[in-house]
Amino acid sequence: TCSVAAPEKDHSFVMYVNDIPSHKLSSSSPWYAANFTKSTHKFKNGTVSTDIGGYIDEFTEDHNKTVINCTSWKYNEHVAMTISLQPDNSTNNNTEPLPDVRFHIRGPKSDNAMVGQGSSITC
């Protein structure tokens, strides 16, 4: 989830996924299923949070190295991060019937899969 907190709603706030606005992702994008939506919340102190968020049930290799950039054109500022899914230091210890190597991918759990959150899922 990306957000900007300001005195009023930021209509210019956009989330870019690999330079494509999240609301313009094609159905062939691995991020399309995240169903990114924009919302606002006004706090008692008058601050308004403009948020863009979505959920991914399971990361795939296609999600790796994605750049998420959230930009406010109104305030001429942005925040960005690269999604880096990495294998754990797993090796074949011959405990499996097949000589396959198991990997552990660091990333949000499916029930807490918001961009920027950290936990783990096993593939």
A tleap script that builds the chain and sets N, CA, C and O, in Angstrom:
source leaprc.protein.ff14SB
mol = sequence {
  NTHR CYS SER VAL ALA ALA PRO GLU LYS ASP
  HIE SER PHE VAL MET TYR VAL ASN ASP ILE
  PRO SER HIE LYS LEU SER SER SER SER PRO
  TRP TYR ALA ALA ASN PHE THR LYS SER THR
  HIE LYS PHE LYS ASN GLY THR VAL SER THR
  ASP ILE GLY GLY TYR ILE ASP GLU PHE THR
  GLU ASP HIE ASN LYS THR VAL ILE ASN CYS
  THR SER TRP LYS TYR ASN GLU HIE VAL ALA
  MET THR ILE SER LEU GLN PRO ASP ASN SER
  THR ASN ASN ASN THR GLU PRO LEU PRO ASP
  VAL ARG PHE HIE ILE ARG GLY PRO LYS SER
  ASP ASN ALA MET VAL GLY GLN GLY SER SER
  ILE THR CCYS
}
set mol.1.N position { 0.837 -1.177 0.000 }
set mol.1.CA position { 0.000 0.000 0.000 }
set mol.1.C position { 0.881 1.238 0.000 }
set mol.1.O position { 1.827 1.338 0.782 }
set mol.2.N position { 0.571 2.166 -0.867 }
set mol.2.CA position { 1.234 3.464 -0.885 }
set mol.2.C position { 0.238 4.490 -0.368 }
set mol.2.O position { -0.966 4.364 -0.593 }
set mol.3.N position { 0.727 5.477 0.306 }
set mol.3.CA position { -0.171 6.527 0.776 }
set mol.3.C position { 0.552 7.855 0.894 }
set mol.3.O position { 1.772 7.921 1.043 }
set mol.4.N position { -0.248 8.910 0.821 }
set mol.4.CA position { 0.245 10.249 1.071 }
set mol.4.C position { -0.720 10.892 2.072 }
set mol.4.O position { -1.935 10.870 1.879 }
set mol.5.N position { -0.172 11.454 3.125 }
set mol.5.CA position { -0.969 12.134 4.146 }
set mol.5.C position { -0.776 13.629 3.971 }
set mol.5.O position { 0.352 14.123 3.968 }
set mol.6.N position { -1.882 14.347 3.825 }
set mol.6.CA position { -1.822 15.781 3.531 }
set mol.6.C position { -3.082 16.453 4.066 }
set mol.6.O position { -3.981 15.776 4.564 }
set mol.7.N position { -3.153 17.782 3.966 }
set mol.7.CA position { -4.340 18.496 4.448 }
set mol.7.C position { -5.611 18.192 3.650 }
set mol.7.O position { -6.717 18.412 4.144 }
set mol.8.N position { -5.460 17.686 2.419 }
set mol.8.CA position { -6.634 17.376 1.595 }
set mol.8.C position { -6.337 16.188 0.693 }
set mol.8.O position { -5.181 15.795 0.538 }
set mol.9.N position { -7.385 15.614 0.094 }
set mol.9.CA position { -7.228 14.481 -0.803 }
set mol.9.C position { -6.313 14.856 -1.971 }
set mol.9.O position { -6.408 15.949 -2.530 }
set mol.10.N position { -5.428 13.926 -2.323 }
set mol.10.CA position { -4.496 14.161 -3.425 }
set mol.10.C position { -5.005 13.413 -4.662 }
set mol.10.O position { -4.733 12.224 -4.828 }
set mol.11.N position { -5.729 14.102 -5.510 }
set mol.11.CA position { -6.277 13.494 -6.729 }
set mol.11.C position { -5.182 13.117 -7.727 }
set mol.11.O position { -5.414 12.311 -8.627 }
set mol.12.N position { -3.995 13.696 -7.570 }
set mol.12.CA position { -2.900 13.432 -8.517 }
set mol.12.C position { -2.070 12.210 -8.139 }
set mol.12.O position { -1.193 11.809 -8.904 }
set mol.13.N position { -2.324 11.611 -6.982 }
set mol.13.CA position { -1.508 10.503 -6.471 }
set mol.13.C position { -1.682 9.262 -7.346 }
set mol.13.O position { -2.804 8.808 -7.575 }
set mol.14.N position { -0.563 8.716 -7.833 }
set mol.14.CA position { -0.587 7.572 -8.746 }
set mol.14.C position { 0.455 6.541 -8.311 }
set mol.14.O position { 1.560 6.890 -7.897 }
set mol.15.N position { 0.078 5.264 -8.413 }
set mol.15.CA position { 1.032 4.175 -8.215 }
set mol.15.C position { 1.442 3.662 -9.599 }
set mol.15.O position { 0.596 3.302 -10.418 }
set mol.16.N position { 2.754 3.635 -9.841 }
set mol.16.CA position { 3.281 3.099 -11.085 }
set mol.16.C position { 3.891 1.732 -10.802 }
set mol.16.O position { 4.626 1.566 -9.829 }
set mol.17.N position { 3.590 0.765 -11.643 }
set mol.17.CA position { 4.152 -0.573 -11.554 }
set mol.17.C position { 4.993 -0.756 -12.812 }
set mol.17.O position { 4.460 -0.913 -13.911 }
set mol.18.N position { 6.295 -0.733 -12.642 }
set mol.18.CA position { 7.210 -0.754 -13.794 }
set mol.18.C position { 6.829 0.329 -14.807 }
set mol.18.O position { 6.718 0.066 -16.005 }
set mol.19.N position { 6.634 1.529 -14.312 }
set mol.19.CA position { 6.331 2.723 -15.112 }
set mol.19.C position { 4.928 2.748 -15.718 }
set mol.19.O position { 4.628 3.638 -16.513 }
set mol.20.N position { 4.076 1.813 -15.369 }
set mol.20.CA position { 2.694 1.795 -15.868 }
set mol.20.C position { 1.771 2.149 -14.706 }
set mol.20.O position { 1.862 1.525 -13.648 }
set mol.21.N position { 0.882 3.136 -14.872 }
set mol.21.CA position { -0.058 3.461 -13.787 }
set mol.21.C position { -0.863 2.213 -13.393 }
set mol.21.O position { -1.334 1.479 -14.262 }
set mol.22.N position { -1.016 1.978 -12.105 }
set mol.22.CA position { -1.673 0.758 -11.635 }
set mol.22.C position { -3.090 0.614 -12.178 }
set mol.22.O position { -3.564 -0.506 -12.368 }
set mol.23.N position { -3.769 1.719 -12.427 }
set mol.23.CA position { -5.140 1.644 -12.949 }
set mol.23.C position { -5.170 1.351 -14.454 }
set mol.23.O position { -6.248 1.199 -15.028 }
set mol.24.N position { -4.002 1.272 -15.097 }
set mol.24.CA position { -3.926 0.965 -16.527 }
set mol.24.C position { -3.193 -0.350 -16.812 }
set mol.24.O position { -2.803 -0.597 -17.953 }
set mol.25.N position { -3.002 -1.187 -15.803 }
set mol.25.CA position { -2.324 -2.463 -16.010 }
set mol.25.C position { -3.175 -3.349 -16.916 }
set mol.25.O position { -4.397 -3.404 -16.779 }
set mol.26.N position { -2.516 -4.038 -17.841 }
set mol.26.CA position { -3.241 -4.933 -18.741 }
set mol.26.C position { -3.462 -6.276 -18.041 }
set mol.26.O position { -2.786 -6.605 -17.067 }
set mol.27.N position { -4.404 -7.027 -18.550 }
set mol.27.CA position { -4.718 -8.330 -17.958 }
set mol.27.C position { -3.555 -9.315 -18.091 }
set mol.27.O position { -3.554 -10.352 -17.427 }
set mol.28.N position { -2.578 -9.015 -18.925 }
set mol.28.CA position { -1.407 -9.890 -19.057 }
set mol.28.C position { -0.330 -9.583 -18.009 }
set mol.28.O position { 0.648 -10.322 -17.898 }
set mol.29.N position { -0.498 -8.514 -17.251 }
set mol.29.CA position { 0.469 -8.164 -16.213 }
set mol.29.C position { 0.313 -9.105 -15.014 }
set mol.29.O position { -0.810 -9.425 -14.624 }
set mol.30.N position { 1.435 -9.553 -14.424 }
set mol.30.CA position { 1.328 -10.387 -13.226 }
set mol.30.C position { 0.730 -9.623 -12.045 }
set mol.30.O position { 0.309 -10.236 -11.064 }
set mol.31.N position { 0.690 -8.303 -12.128 }
set mol.31.CA position { 0.146 -7.464 -11.057 }
set mol.31.C position { -1.332 -7.140 -11.247 }
set mol.31.O position { -1.946 -6.550 -10.358 }
set mol.32.N position { -1.911 -7.509 -12.375 }
set mol.32.CA position { -3.313 -7.214 -12.657 }
set mol.32.C position { -4.241 -7.779 -11.576 }
set mol.32.O position { -5.211 -7.134 -11.178 }
set mol.33.N position { -3.929 -8.988 -11.108 }
set mol.33.CA position { -4.753 -9.657 -10.093 }
set mol.33.C position { -4.742 -8.934 -8.747 }
set mol.33.O position { -5.591 -9.206 -7.898 }
set mol.34.N position { -3.803 -8.025 -8.539 }
set mol.34.CA position { -3.750 -7.280 -7.278 }
set mol.34.C position { -4.956 -6.358 -7.116 }
set mol.34.O position { -5.305 -5.971 -6.001 }
set mol.35.N position { -5.587 -6.009 -8.234 }
set mol.35.CA position { -6.784 -5.162 -8.197 }
set mol.35.C position { -6.544 -3.893 -7.364 }
set mol.35.O position { -7.282 -3.613 -6.419 }
set mol.36.N position { -5.516 -3.141 -7.722 }
set mol.36.CA position { -5.170 -1.927 -6.995 }
set mol.36.C position { -6.340 -0.939 -7.014 }
set mol.36.O position { -6.960 -0.708 -8.052 }
set mol.37.N position { -6.624 -0.370 -5.858 }
set mol.37.CA position { -7.696 0.625 -5.743 }
set mol.37.C position { -7.198 1.821 -4.936 }
set mol.37.O position { -6.313 1.703 -4.088 }
set mol.38.N position { -7.795 2.972 -5.227 }
set mol.38.CA position { -7.461 4.199 -4.507 }
set mol.38.C position { -8.578 4.504 -3.516 }
set mol.38.O position { -9.760 4.378 -3.838 }
set mol.39.N position { -8.197 4.901 -2.324 }
set mol.39.CA position { -9.173 5.263 -1.295 }
set mol.39.C position { -8.635 6.424 -0.478 }
set mol.39.O position { -7.455 6.765 -0.561 }
set mol.40.N position { -9.508 7.022 0.306 }
set mol.40.CA position { -9.082 8.106 1.197 }
set mol.40.C position { -9.671 7.884 2.584 }
set mol.40.O position { -10.700 7.230 2.755 }
set mol.41.N position { -8.987 8.447 3.555 }
set mol.41.CA position { -9.460 8.417 4.938 }
set mol.41.C position { -9.131 9.753 5.588 }
set mol.41.O position { -7.995 10.222 5.528 }
set mol.42.N position { -10.128 10.356 6.202 }
set mol.42.CA position { -9.905 11.618 6.909 }
set mol.42.C position { -9.811 11.349 8.400 }
set mol.42.O position { -10.718 10.770 8.998 }
set mol.43.N position { -8.704 11.777 8.993 }
set mol.43.CA position { -8.472 11.579 10.414 }
set mol.43.C position { -9.068 12.730 11.217 }
set mol.43.O position { -9.361 13.794 10.671 }
set mol.44.N position { -9.244 12.509 12.507 }
set mol.44.CA position { -9.843 13.519 13.389 }
set mol.44.C position { -9.054 14.821 13.407 }
set mol.44.O position { -9.626 15.893 13.605 }
set mol.45.N position { -7.737 14.733 13.199 }
set mol.45.CA position { -6.911 15.945 13.230 }
set mol.45.C position { -6.959 16.727 11.911 }
set mol.45.O position { -6.284 17.747 11.766 }
set mol.46.N position { -7.767 16.240 10.943 }
set mol.46.CA position { -7.918 16.933 9.672 }
set mol.46.C position { -7.034 16.410 8.554 }
set mol.46.O position { -7.229 16.767 7.393 }
set mol.47.N position { -6.073 15.575 8.886 }
set mol.47.CA position { -5.208 14.994 7.861 }
set mol.47.C position { -6.004 14.017 6.999 }
set mol.47.O position { -6.823 13.248 7.502 }
set mol.48.N position { -5.752 14.062 5.703 }
set mol.48.CA position { -6.415 13.144 4.777 }
set mol.48.C position { -5.356 12.226 4.179 }
set mol.48.O position { -4.352 12.686 3.637 }
set mol.49.N position { -5.594 10.931 4.284 }
set mol.49.CA position { -4.690 9.939 3.714 }
set mol.49.C position { -5.282 9.450 2.396 }
set mol.49.O position { -6.406 8.950 2.358 }
set mol.50.N position { -4.517 9.598 1.320 }
set mol.50.CA position { -4.891 9.045 0.018 }
set mol.50.C position { -4.048 7.791 -0.163 }
set mol.50.O position { -2.819 7.855 -0.131 }
set mol.51.N position { -4.706 6.654 -0.352 }
set mol.51.CA position { -4.034 5.361 -0.366 }
set mol.51.C position { -4.307 4.614 -1.668 }
set mol.51.O position { -5.382 4.735 -2.255 }
set mol.52.N position { -3.315 3.842 -2.106 }
set mol.52.CA position { -3.478 2.934 -3.228 }
set mol.52.C position { -2.950 1.584 -2.762 }
set mol.52.O position { -1.799 1.476 -2.337 }
set mol.53.N position { -3.786 0.557 -2.841 }
set mol.53.CA position { -3.368 -0.745 -2.355 }
set mol.53.C position { -3.964 -1.870 -3.158 }
set mol.53.O position { -4.951 -1.693 -3.872 }
set mol.54.N position { -3.355 -3.029 -3.034 }
set mol.54.CA position { -3.820 -4.228 -3.692 }
set mol.54.C position { -3.198 -5.451 -3.041 }
set mol.54.O position { -2.312 -5.330 -2.196 }
set mol.55.N position { -3.661 -6.623 -3.433 }
set mol.55.CA position { -3.216 -7.866 -2.825 }
set mol.55.C position { -2.809 -8.881 -3.891 }
set mol.55.O position { -3.450 -9.002 -4.935 }
set mol.56.N position { -1.735 -9.603 -3.604 }
set mol.56.CA position { -1.278 -10.711 -4.439 }
set mol.56.C position { -1.321 -11.961 -3.576 }
set mol.56.O position { -0.708 -12.000 -2.509 }
set mol.57.N position { -2.041 -12.988 -4.029 }
set mol.57.CA position { -2.147 -14.228 -3.255 }
set mol.57.C position { -0.850 -15.011 -3.241 }
set mol.57.O position { -0.476 -15.579 -2.215 }
set mol.58.N position { -0.162 -15.045 -4.368 }
set mol.58.CA position { 1.070 -15.825 -4.453 }
set mol.58.C position { 2.036 -15.164 -5.439 }
set mol.58.O position { 1.703 -14.951 -6.604 }
set mol.59.N position { 3.232 -14.847 -4.953 }
set mol.59.CA position { 4.238 -14.272 -5.829 }
set mol.59.C position { 4.770 -15.312 -6.801 }
set mol.59.O position { 4.899 -16.488 -6.464 }
set mol.60.N position { 5.074 -14.863 -8.007 }
set mol.60.CA position { 5.706 -15.713 -9.003 }
set mol.60.C position { 7.007 -15.041 -9.432 }
set mol.60.O position { 7.294 -13.914 -9.029 }
set mol.61.N position { 7.776 -15.726 -10.236 }
set mol.61.CA position { 9.019 -15.158 -10.747 }
set mol.61.C position { 8.760 -13.869 -11.521 }
set mol.61.O position { 9.610 -12.979 -11.558 }
set mol.62.N position { 7.579 -13.774 -12.140 }
set mol.62.CA position { 7.235 -12.571 -12.912 }
set mol.62.C position { 7.095 -11.321 -12.044 }
set mol.62.O position { 7.177 -10.205 -12.558 }
set mol.63.N position { 6.888 -11.489 -10.742 }
set mol.63.CA position { 6.786 -10.341 -9.834 }
set mol.63.C position { 8.156 -9.806 -9.427 }
set mol.63.O position { 8.280 -8.661 -8.992 }
set mol.64.N position { 9.174 -10.638 -9.570 }
set mol.64.CA position { 10.509 -10.274 -9.115 }
set mol.64.C position { 11.051 -9.068 -9.887 }
set mol.64.O position { 10.825 -8.930 -11.089 }
set mol.65.N position { 11.753 -8.220 -9.186 }
set mol.65.CA position { 12.405 -7.023 -9.735 }
set mol.65.C position { 11.410 -5.976 -10.239 }
set mol.65.O position { 11.761 -5.126 -11.057 }
set mol.66.N position { 10.183 -6.038 -9.755 }
set mol.66.CA position { 9.197 -5.014 -10.096 }
set mol.66.C position { 9.505 -3.739 -9.328 }
set mol.66.O position { 9.828 -3.784 -8.141 }
set mol.67.N position { 9.406 -2.608 -10.003 }
set mol.67.CA position { 9.591 -1.315 -9.349 }
set mol.67.C position { 8.209 -0.708 -9.108 }
set mol.67.O position { 7.435 -0.491 -10.041 }
set mol.68.N position { 7.921 -0.442 -7.836 }
set mol.68.CA position { 6.685 0.232 -7.438 }
set mol.68.C position { 7.059 1.667 -7.106 }
set mol.68.O position { 7.898 1.908 -6.239 }
set mol.69.N position { 6.443 2.611 -7.786 }
set mol.69.CA position { 6.737 4.027 -7.583 }
set mol.69.C position { 5.413 4.749 -7.361 }
set mol.69.O position { 4.543 4.741 -8.231 }
set mol.70.N position { 5.266 5.362 -6.214 }
set mol.70.CA position { 4.055 6.113 -5.891 }
set mol.70.C position { 4.398 7.598 -5.906 }
set mol.70.O position { 5.261 8.064 -5.161 }
set mol.71.N position { 3.701 8.326 -6.771 }
set mol.71.CA position { 4.040 9.724 -7.035 }
set mol.71.C position { 2.865 10.644 -6.777 }
set mol.71.O position { 1.737 10.374 -7.192 }
set mol.72.N position { 3.148 11.730 -6.087 }
set mol.72.CA position { 2.184 12.815 -5.943 }
set mol.72.C position { 2.636 13.948 -6.850 }
set mol.72.O position { 3.648 14.602 -6.594 }
set mol.73.N position { 1.876 14.170 -7.911 }
set mol.73.CA position { 2.209 15.272 -8.817 }
set mol.73.C position { 1.846 16.604 -8.179 }
set mol.73.O position { 2.434 17.631 -8.517 }
set mol.74.N position { 0.894 16.599 -7.270 }
set mol.74.CA position { 0.492 17.822 -6.572 }
set mol.74.C position { 1.623 18.346 -5.688 }
set mol.74.O position { 1.888 19.548 -5.652 }
set mol.75.N position { 2.281 17.438 -4.983 }
set mol.75.CA position { 3.353 17.832 -4.064 }
set mol.75.C position { 4.747 17.582 -4.663 }
set mol.75.O position { 5.759 17.848 -4.014 }
set mol.76.N position { 4.795 17.077 -5.884 }
set mol.76.CA position { 6.055 16.846 -6.590 }
set mol.76.C position { 7.020 15.985 -5.771 }
set mol.76.O position { 8.206 16.295 -5.653 }
set mol.77.N position { 6.481 14.890 -5.206 }
set mol.77.CA position { 7.280 13.957 -4.404 }
set mol.77.C position { 6.885 12.532 -4.769 }
set mol.77.O position { 5.813 12.287 -5.321 }
set mol.78.N position { 7.780 11.596 -4.447 }
set mol.78.CA position { 7.461 10.195 -4.690 }
set mol.78.C position { 8.189 9.306 -3.687 }
set mol.78.O position { 9.132 9.724 -3.016 }
set mol.79.N position { 7.714 8.062 -3.613 }
set mol.79.CA position { 8.371 7.020 -2.833 }
set mol.79.C position { 8.387 5.785 -3.719 }
set mol.79.O position { 7.413 5.505 -4.417 }
set mol.80.N position { 9.499 5.041 -3.693 }
set mol.80.CA position { 9.622 3.892 -4.580 }
set mol.80.C position { 10.342 2.745 -3.888 }
set mol.80.O position { 11.109 2.941 -2.946 }
set mol.81.N position { 10.073 1.545 -4.382 }
set mol.81.CA position { 10.771 0.360 -3.901 }
set mol.81.C position { 10.797 -0.679 -5.013 }
set mol.81.O position { 9.953 -0.675 -5.909 }
set mol.82.N position { 11.772 -1.559 -4.940 }
set mol.82.CA position { 11.875 -2.677 -5.866 }
set mol.82.C position { 11.506 -3.945 -5.120 }
set mol.82.O position { 12.028 -4.214 -4.038 }
set mol.83.N position { 10.600 -4.728 -5.705 }
set mol.83.CA position { 10.234 -6.005 -5.114 }
set mol.83.C position { 11.333 -6.998 -5.476 }
set mol.83.O position { 11.538 -7.308 -6.650 }
set mol.84.N position { 12.037 -7.493 -4.461 }
set mol.84.CA position { 13.132 -8.436 -4.689 }
set mol.84.C position { 12.824 -9.739 -3.972 }
set mol.84.O position { 12.987 -9.847 -2.757 }
set mol.85.N position { 12.381 -10.715 -4.730 }
set mol.85.CA position { 12.132 -12.042 -4.187 }
set mol.85.C position { 13.420 -12.830 -4.311 }
set mol.85.O position { 13.991 -12.940 -5.396 }
set mol.86.N position { 13.877 -13.380 -3.189 }
set mol.86.CA position { 15.159 -14.067 -3.210 }
set mol.86.C position { 15.035 -15.440 -2.573 }
set mol.86.O position { 14.308 -15.611 -1.595 }
set mol.87.N position { 15.745 -16.420 -3.125 }
set mol.87.CA position { 15.748 -17.737 -2.507 }
set mol.87.C position { 16.496 -17.686 -1.191 }
set mol.87.O position { 17.424 -16.896 -1.017 }
set mol.88.N position { 16.085 -18.528 -0.275 }
set mol.88.CA position { 16.784 -18.666 0.988 }
set mol.88.C position { 18.105 -19.395 0.722 }
set mol.88.O position { 18.378 -19.761 -0.421 }
set mol.89.N position { 18.914 -19.609 1.730 }
set mol.89.CA position { 20.182 -20.332 1.561 }
set mol.89.C position { 19.946 -21.839 1.625 }
set mol.89.O position { 20.698 -22.576 2.264 }
set mol.90.N position { 18.884 -22.281 0.949 }
set mol.90.CA position { 18.550 -23.696 0.955 }
set mol.90.C position { 19.481 -24.468 0.023 }
set mol.90.O position { 19.873 -23.976 -1.034 }
set mol.91.N position { 19.821 -25.670 0.431 }
set mol.91.CA position { 20.619 -26.544 -0.420 }
set mol.91.C position { 20.008 -27.942 -0.378 }
set mol.91.O position { 19.207 -28.244 0.506 }
set mol.92.N position { 20.374 -28.773 -1.308 }
set mol.92.CA position { 19.906 -30.143 -1.343 }
set mol.92.C position { 20.618 -30.925 -0.251 }
set mol.92.O position { 21.827 -31.147 -0.324 }
set mol.93.N position { 19.866 -31.343 0.764 }
set mol.93.CA position { 20.485 -32.096 1.847 }
set mol.93.C position { 20.119 -33.579 1.768 }
set mol.93.O position { 20.274 -34.327 2.733 }
set mol.94.N position { 19.623 -33.989 0.578 }
set mol.94.CA position { 19.287 -35.383 0.303 }
set mol.94.C position { 18.243 -35.961 1.242 }
set mol.94.O position { 18.206 -37.177 1.432 }
set mol.95.N position { 17.415 -35.153 1.822 }
set mol.95.CA position { 16.336 -35.632 2.676 }
set mol.95.C position { 15.050 -35.835 1.889 }
set mol.95.O position { 14.076 -36.365 2.423 }
set mol.96.N position { 15.035 -35.423 0.637 }
set mol.96.CA position { 13.867 -35.589 -0.219 }
set mol.96.C position { 14.103 -36.786 -1.137 }
set mol.96.O position { 15.244 -37.104 -1.475 }
set mol.97.N position { 13.015 -37.448 -1.539 }
set mol.97.CA position { 13.188 -38.590 -2.443 }
set mol.97.C position { 13.766 -38.189 -3.797 }
set mol.97.O position { 14.403 -39.015 -4.450 }
set mol.98.N position { 13.571 -36.988 -4.224 }
set mol.98.CA position { 14.140 -36.502 -5.475 }
set mol.98.C position { 15.249 -35.507 -5.152 }
set mol.98.O position { 15.197 -34.850 -4.112 }
set mol.99.N position { 16.241 -35.384 -6.013 }
set mol.99.CA position { 17.355 -34.474 -5.725 }
set mol.99.C position { 17.030 -33.014 -6.034 }
set mol.99.O position { 17.908 -32.270 -6.471 }
set mol.100.N position { 15.788 -32.594 -5.815 }
set mol.100.CA position { 15.400 -31.205 -6.063 }
set mol.100.C position { 15.838 -30.313 -4.918 }
set mol.100.O position { 15.913 -30.752 -3.771 }
set mol.101.N position { 16.117 -29.101 -5.223 }
set mol.101.CA position { 16.484 -28.114 -4.215 }
set mol.101.C position { 15.239 -27.325 -3.848 }
set mol.101.O position { 14.496 -26.901 -4.733 }
set mol.102.N position { 15.003 -27.125 -2.593 }
set mol.102.CA position { 13.875 -26.331 -2.136 }
set mol.102.C position { 14.324 -24.895 -1.917 }
set mol.102.O position { 15.431 -24.640 -1.444 }
set mol.103.N position { 13.461 -23.978 -2.262 }
set mol.103.CA position { 13.733 -22.565 -2.033 }
set mol.103.C position { 12.666 -21.986 -1.136 }
set mol.103.O position { 11.522 -22.441 -1.113 }
set mol.104.N position { 13.064 -20.986 -0.411 }
set mol.104.CA position { 12.139 -20.235 0.432 }
set mol.104.C position { 12.165 -18.808 -0.088 }
set mol.104.O position { 13.227 -18.190 -0.158 }
set mol.105.N position { 11.009 -18.286 -0.450 }
set mol.105.CA position { 10.948 -16.931 -0.991 }
set mol.105.C position { 10.431 -15.988 0.079 }
set mol.105.O position { 9.375 -16.215 0.670 }
set mol.106.N position { 11.180 -14.942 0.316 }
set mol.106.CA position { 10.759 -13.925 1.276 }
set mol.106.C position { 9.741 -13.013 0.631 }
set mol.106.O position { 9.983 -12.486 -0.455 }
set mol.107.N position { 8.628 -12.821 1.268 }
set mol.107.CA position { 7.569 -11.957 0.759 }
set mol.107.C position { 6.357 -12.078 1.643 }
set mol.107.O position { 6.324 -12.929 2.532 }
set mol.108.N position { 5.366 -11.253 1.423 }
set mol.108.CA position { 4.168 -11.294 2.278 }
set mol.108.C position { 3.417 -12.615 2.185 }
set mol.108.O position { 3.368 -13.240 1.125 }
set mol.109.N position { 2.826 -13.038 3.317 }
set mol.109.CA position { 1.929 -14.187 3.311 }
set mol.109.C position { 0.687 -13.824 2.512 }
set mol.109.O position { 0.349 -12.648 2.375 }
set mol.110.N position { 0.009 -14.837 1.986 }
set mol.110.CA position { -1.146 -14.570 1.126 }
set mol.110.C position { -2.251 -13.801 1.851 }
set mol.110.O position { -2.977 -13.039 1.214 }
set mol.111.N position { -2.395 -13.979 3.164 }
set mol.111.CA position { -3.445 -13.248 3.884 }
set mol.111.C position { -2.973 -11.871 4.355 }
set mol.111.O position { -3.730 -11.150 5.005 }
set mol.112.N position { -1.746 -11.506 4.039 }
set mol.112.CA position { -1.208 -10.214 4.437 }
set mol.112.C position { -0.335 -9.675 3.308 }
set mol.112.O position { 0.735 -9.118 3.552 }
set mol.113.N position { -0.802 -9.845 2.068 }
set mol.113.CA position { 0.037 -9.594 0.895 }
set mol.113.C position { -0.092 -8.179 0.359 }
set mol.113.O position { -0.508 -7.980 -0.782 }
set mol.114.N position { 0.253 -7.218 1.159 }
set mol.114.CA position { 0.251 -5.834 0.700 }
set mol.114.C position { 1.668 -5.461 0.327 }
set mol.114.O position { 2.619 -5.846 1.007 }
set mol.115.N position { 1.809 -4.722 -0.738 }
set mol.115.CA position { 3.121 -4.273 -1.148 }
set mol.115.C position { 3.759 -3.512 0.010 }
set mol.115.O position { 3.136 -2.619 0.585 }
set mol.116.N position { 4.960 -3.851 0.341 }
set mol.116.CA position { 5.663 -3.197 1.432 }
set mol.116.C position { 5.634 -3.968 2.727 }
set mol.116.O position { 6.408 -3.666 3.635 }
set mol.117.N position { 4.754 -4.968 2.843 }
set mol.117.CA position { 4.695 -5.777 4.050 }
set mol.117.C position { 5.709 -6.908 3.916 }
set mol.117.O position { 6.019 -7.335 2.804 }
set mol.118.N position { 6.212 -7.383 5.015 }
set mol.118.CA position { 7.174 -8.469 4.969 }
set mol.118.C position { 6.778 -9.651 5.810 }
set mol.118.O position { 6.404 -9.487 6.971 }
set mol.119.N position { 6.849 -10.815 5.262 }
set mol.119.CA position { 6.691 -12.074 5.952 }
set mol.119.C position { 7.235 -13.126 5.009 }
set mol.119.O position { 8.109 -12.802 4.206 }
set mol.120.N position { 6.776 -14.358 5.055 }
set mol.120.CA position { 7.352 -15.328 4.136 }
set mol.120.C position { 6.292 -16.267 3.586 }
set mol.120.O position { 5.263 -16.514 4.214 }
set mol.121.N position { 6.571 -16.781 2.400 }
set mol.121.CA position { 5.781 -17.844 1.801 }
set mol.121.C position { 6.754 -18.885 1.289 }
set mol.121.O position { 7.866 -18.553 0.878 }
set mol.122.N position { 6.354 -20.107 1.310 }
set mol.122.CA position { 7.219 -21.179 0.839 }
set mol.122.C position { 6.692 -21.689 -0.490 }
set mol.122.O position { 5.493 -21.932 -0.634 }
set mol.123.N position { 7.572 -21.850 -1.454 }
set mol.123.CA position { 7.198 -22.395 -2.754 }
set mol.123.C position { 7.653 -23.814 -2.869 }
set mol.123.O position { 7.431 -24.452 -3.898 }
savepdb mol mol.pdb
quit
